[in-house]
Amino acid sequence: MSRIAFPFLTLSESAVVASPWLISLNESEWAPVEEYLQNWDAASSIRLRRRIAIDPSIAAADLNIDLRDLRFFATVRIGTGQGRLPRLILSRESRTLEAEPWFVEFDFEIGGETLSTVLDINTRITLASSISVPSRLSPSRLGDQLWSDRIRMRLEGEEPRFPIEIGDMQVLLGDLVASSAPWYLYWSPREWSRDFHGAIRLYLNSTHTEFIERIQDEDPMMIQMLMADVMGQVCERLITDPEVNDLFNSPEPGSLAAQASSWLKKAWPGKDTNFIKSVFDNRPGIFRASLVALADLGDK
């Protein structure tokens, strides 16, 4: 659901029953859309599908509109290209939600040659007709947005998941003890809303040639330890942030907070921030070991 505060009533999560987006790559079995699309290349064929339903009684109560006046558009926009907003719109489709059976289904086929860096899927539900005599807080105009969600799926192999560079630590960090470390993660916990791939940068110390060779050779243990440190730094700061509940439950799609929240939710499925924070406060070894284990699963 969008975090935008609209000047009128909107649909609650209980009013909209939206199935997860499913994807089939090259006619493979359907699977939920995830953060990365593995095994993709420009010759791939992709299909996407989703079902969206409205509970009319809940919707009428949410919007304070007579059930007989309810009529919605469900619109899906699919785009691609680097950046927070898609540079190219590949498809846009609207369906009407009204009367029985109060559901619509979307099914898209996308050629791999049209994609670049990111597959961006935006879904919106809007008012499909004007309301002549609305209540003071009810939406009333054609096109008023009542619900939305967005998924950004990065294309495996297009670019690193975050920038990794070989650097001179003496130049970067001066005479600090840290300048002798084999790696250094440059990031700021004040930038939770930034795009994940632009918010952090990992530097490998140019003086540690053997370490760099092992990373370039994709040594599993070295990659695991490196990723565990990245995940640990970011997750520890998120879980102790004063705004952790908003950052954890409603992060901006594709942001640093969204990635950190994803790691925490995978490490502690179904647990809330209070539980995870208690693990960090009271059992920090278990907290960090959980992220080390998660890094071994490829959930980077």
Secondary structure, DSSP 8 states (H G I E B T S, - for coil): ------SS----TTTEEE---EEEETT---EE--SEETT--TT-EEEEEEEEEE-HHHHHHHHT--GGG--EEEEEEEEESSSSS-SEEEEEEEEEE-TTT-EEEEEEEEEGGG--SEEEEEEEEEE-S--SS--TTS--STT-EEEEEEEEEEETTSS-SS-EEEE-HHHHHTTSGGGGSSEEEE--TT-TTSBHHHH-EEEEETT-HHHHHHHHTT-HHHHHHHHHHHHHHHHHHHHTSTTHHHHHHS--TTBHHHHHHHHHHHHSTT--HHHHHHHHHH-HHHHHHHHHHHHTTT--
